[in-house]
């Protein structure tokens, strides 16, 4: 089975740094994705990790430890527009000719002045 | 840019009606997915398809069917809509292979009354 856990809600101050954690137990592992979703909009791709370590992309970084089944998304220099839901998704083993992504329930981040 | 287009943004249907949600992608992706998203439950996979005329059940297929007659188009069908199918429906597509990004459409908000 697939199980992905992330906190339901987090708050942070504009200009600060926030870390959103994701733990997973999945049958097979073929990569972990982070998506950002603003209210009423579609999720948009932020990052992809398949090897252990840190991937940096501007203000956003994502870390993966496969042995611990753990990832985090780090957001620096927070801006008001970063208020959104952040979804962790894991691609498990192949099924029916595809690598199906399983999504966590999302972490709602509220950035306040 | 990859474009995933969902035909209807907002729909209101009556209980018992047959509902069609259409999705088209313009990047020749092999994989297409239908998810529903509900508060507190996150994204749940209804059906997916990895090729024309191929379909596989996801986690919550009951009450739904799908059709993929052409590679670019993946339709979700509610044979007899019920109020518990009121939700936001998200279509997504991706190329074959585990590391490829999943691209989402804008979403279709369905209300069944």
Interface residues (C-beta under 8 A of the other chain):
Chain A: X30 X31 X33 X40 X41 X42 X43 X44 X45 X48 X50 X87 X89 X91 X94 X95 X96 X97 X98 X99 X100 X101 X102 X103 X104 X105 X106
Chain B: X30 X31 X33 X35 X40 X41 X42 X43 X45 X48 X50 X51 X54 X56 X58 X90 X96 X97 X98 X99 X101 X102 X103 X104 X105 X106 X107
